[in-house]
Amino acid sequence: MTIVFTRATLVILIFMHKMSFIPKDVHIKQKVRVEWVNDDTIPHNVVFKDIKSPYIYPGHSWSRSFPAKGKYEYYCEPHRSMEMTGSIIVE
């Protein structure tokens, strides 16, 4: 897992690479921002129950924060059948 500090904001990076989210499962504190970075050669997206990212093209990223405790499961819509899934556990 890569951790980045930007102007006192903690950002956790999750990479999309070879049809996987790396790391697959992440534990964070409330209000921490998570950024998905497409390090693959094809577009992916990130789909939660409450929100869906646009397609994230190679070299681009998308982020969101998690204000409430809980487990947030997500997947890549076009590659869900290939088990491109992950979760964010907010403690």
Backbone bond lengths (Angstrom), bond angles and torsions (degrees), N, CA, C in turn:
res aa  C-N    CA-C-N  psi(-1)  N-CA   C-N-CA  omega(-1)  CA-C   N-CA-C  phi
1 M - - - 1.430 - - 1.518 107.99 -
2 T 1.305 116.22 141.01 1.450 121.91 177.29 1.521 108.41 -107.16
3 I 1.321 116.42 132.15 1.458 122.09 178.71 1.513 108.00 -115.96
4 V 1.313 116.50 130.88 1.461 122.51 -178.09 1.525 108.78 -126.11
5 F 1.328 117.11 136.06 1.458 121.38 173.97 1.522 108.06 -105.10
6 T 1.340 116.57 126.00 1.462 120.65 176.95 1.511 108.53 -131.75
7 R 1.321 116.91 112.50 1.466 121.97 178.86 1.524 112.10 48.73
8 A 1.302 116.11 49.96 1.470 123.56 178.01 1.528 113.14 68.96
9 T 1.306 118.11 14.35 1.460 121.57 175.43 1.523 108.47 -109.34
10 L 1.296 115.70 128.61 1.455 120.75 178.12 1.522 108.93 -84.00
11 V 1.331 117.16 129.43 1.464 122.90 178.47 1.529 108.49 -124.57
12 I 1.308 116.23 127.78 1.461 122.36 176.10 1.522 107.03 -101.37
13 L 1.332 117.03 128.90 1.468 121.00 179.17 1.519 110.66 -98.58
14 I 1.333 115.51 133.35 1.462 123.07 172.47 1.519 106.14 -119.97
15 F 1.315 116.22 126.93 1.456 121.17 -177.60 1.515 111.02 -97.65
16 M 1.325 115.85 141.67 1.458 123.37 172.78 1.519 105.64 -99.08
17 H 1.317 116.46 114.32 1.460 120.06 -175.20 1.522 110.07 -150.72
18 K 1.312 116.68 128.32 1.472 123.24 178.80 1.531 112.20 50.06
19 M 1.335 115.53 50.98 1.469 123.23 176.88 1.526 112.75 61.12
20 S 1.336 116.64 33.04 1.460 121.52 178.58 1.520 110.26 -140.72
21 F 1.331 115.32 155.52 1.449 121.74 168.51 1.527 106.48 -98.42
22 I 1.318 117.17 127.96 1.464 121.51 -176.68 1.523 108.84 -124.71
23 P 1.326 118.85 114.60 1.465 128.02 -4.68 1.528 111.24 -74.71
24 K 1.311 114.80 158.99 1.461 121.83 -176.64 1.531 111.43 -73.25
25 D 1.318 116.70 -44.05 1.457 122.45 -178.62 1.527 109.27 -123.34
26 V 1.330 116.13 135.25 1.464 121.56 -175.70 1.524 109.60 -132.10
27 H 1.329 116.39 135.23 1.464 123.26 173.97 1.526 107.67 -103.14
28 I 1.346 116.37 128.45 1.461 120.47 -179.38 1.525 110.25 -138.33
29 K 1.316 115.97 170.96 1.465 123.01 172.14 1.525 108.41 -92.58
30 Q 1.323 116.24 163.32 1.463 120.64 178.57 1.524 111.48 -58.99
31 K 1.313 115.90 148.14 1.461 126.28 176.63 1.528 114.74 67.43
32 V 1.328 117.75 8.03 1.461 120.65 174.14 1.519 107.71 -76.46
33 R 1.302 117.35 139.00 1.462 122.97 179.90 1.530 108.91 -88.46
34 V 1.329 115.69 136.33 1.462 122.04 176.28 1.518 107.30 -115.21
35 E 1.331 115.60 132.93 1.465 121.07 -179.40 1.523 109.10 -121.66
36 W 1.334 115.85 127.13 1.455 122.16 176.35 1.524 108.08 -96.34
37 V 1.321 116.21 125.56 1.460 122.38 -177.50 1.527 108.28 -114.05
38 N 1.332 116.53 124.13 1.462 119.97 179.39 1.526 109.40 -82.52
39 D 1.322 114.88 105.46 1.455 123.53 178.75 1.537 109.58 -107.59
40 D 1.319 115.51 25.77 1.468 122.39 -177.52 1.530 108.43 -110.62
41 T 1.301 116.39 -175.55 1.465 120.78 -178.73 1.532 112.77 -102.81
42 I 1.341 116.44 -2.02 1.464 121.09 -179.00 1.530 110.11 -131.41
43 P 1.339 118.31 160.39 1.467 120.64 179.21 1.532 112.06 -70.96
44 H 1.321 114.60 148.87 1.466 122.59 174.40 1.526 107.11 -136.28
45 N 1.334 116.41 171.70 1.456 120.83 169.61 1.519 108.92 -140.95
46 V 1.324 116.30 176.02 1.461 122.49 -179.36 1.520 106.71 -128.87
47 V 1.346 116.27 120.15 1.461 120.87 -175.39 1.529 109.74 -120.32
48 F 1.342 115.30 122.57 1.457 123.62 173.25 1.521 107.59 -111.94
49 K 1.337 117.66 174.04 1.463 120.96 174.98 1.521 111.71 -59.51
50 D 1.343 116.05 -38.31 1.460 120.00 -171.51 1.527 115.44 -102.09
51 I 1.302 117.49 -9.64 1.470 119.76 -176.08 1.526 110.14 -157.15
52 K 1.327 114.09 149.76 1.469 120.64 179.26 1.519 107.56 -133.25
53 S 1.330 115.70 127.82 1.467 118.82 178.33 1.527 109.60 -74.97
54 P 1.315 116.22 159.93 1.466 118.14 168.64 1.535 107.34 -71.82
55 Y 1.317 117.28 174.01 1.461 118.91 175.47 1.529 108.85 -64.08
56 I 1.315 114.78 135.05 1.462 122.09 -179.51 1.524 106.49 -105.72
57 Y 1.313 116.09 112.97 1.463 121.02 -176.39 1.521 111.01 -84.24
58 P 1.333 117.22 157.81 1.463 120.62 -179.71 1.529 111.74 -49.30
59 G 1.337 114.52 133.16 1.457 120.37 -179.56 1.516 114.70 85.99
60 H 1.336 117.68 -2.98 1.462 121.74 -179.50 1.529 110.19 -112.20
61 S 1.330 115.72 172.04 1.463 119.86 -178.44 1.524 110.77 -145.11
62 W 1.335 114.59 170.73 1.458 123.67 177.61 1.522 106.98 -148.42
63 S 1.323 117.91 146.04 1.464 118.82 -178.23 1.524 112.17 -141.18
64 R 1.331 114.39 162.60 1.456 122.35 174.67 1.515 108.65 -157.70
65 S 1.323 115.95 162.37 1.460 120.72 175.94 1.529 108.65 -113.07
66 F 1.323 114.85 168.43 1.459 121.41 -175.66 1.525 108.70 -128.90
67 P 1.335 117.54 99.28 1.462 121.04 -173.98 1.533 115.22 -77.37
68 A 1.322 118.20 -18.63 1.462 120.82 -175.56 1.527 111.90 -121.10
69 K 1.328 115.38 150.55 1.464 120.83 177.01 1.524 109.73 -67.06
70 G 1.326 116.31 150.76 1.456 121.02 177.36 1.516 111.83 145.11
71 K 1.313 114.79 -178.82 1.463 121.49 178.04 1.518 108.09 -108.05
72 Y 1.325 115.74 125.01 1.463 122.81 -178.55 1.533 107.83 -114.29
73 E 1.316 116.00 105.27 1.458 119.86 178.71 1.521 109.75 -89.11
74 Y 1.320 116.24 145.11 1.462 120.46 -178.88 1.521 110.30 -145.19
75 Y 1.340 115.29 167.87 1.461 121.46 179.76 1.518 109.35 -154.68
76 C 1.317 114.90 166.14 1.460 122.11 171.65 1.529 106.33 -94.33
77 E 1.311 116.26 119.28 1.466 120.90 -174.23 1.530 114.01 -55.42
78 P 1.340 119.80 -51.45 1.466 117.81 -178.17 1.530 114.12 -72.96
79 H 1.338 118.22 -13.85 1.465 120.48 -176.28 1.527 113.30 -122.68
80 R 1.322 115.63 20.39 1.475 119.75 179.68 1.518 111.57 -60.92
81 S 1.322 117.66 -39.41 1.468 120.66 -179.55 1.529 111.83 -65.65
82 M 1.326 117.10 -17.13 1.470 121.92 176.62 1.532 110.56 -93.91
83 E 1.338 114.53 14.48 1.460 122.61 179.13 1.522 113.30 60.74
84 M 1.345 116.25 37.50 1.456 120.19 173.30 1.525 106.45 -84.85
85 T 1.335 114.62 84.74 1.458 123.18 -175.24 1.518 110.38 -134.27
86 G 1.310 116.06 165.43 1.448 120.76 176.68 1.506 110.42 -165.99
87 S 1.332 115.87 -179.70 1.454 120.06 176.89 1.518 111.17 -149.81
88 I 1.319 113.61 151.80 1.464 122.30 174.11 1.526 105.54 -116.34
89 I 1.313 117.07 122.58 1.454 121.95 177.49 1.522 107.37 -107.07
90 V 1.316 115.95 114.20 1.466 121.80 -177.25 1.520 107.95 -98.72
91 E 1.336 114.82 120.60 1.475 120.53 -176.62 1.504 111.51 -103.26
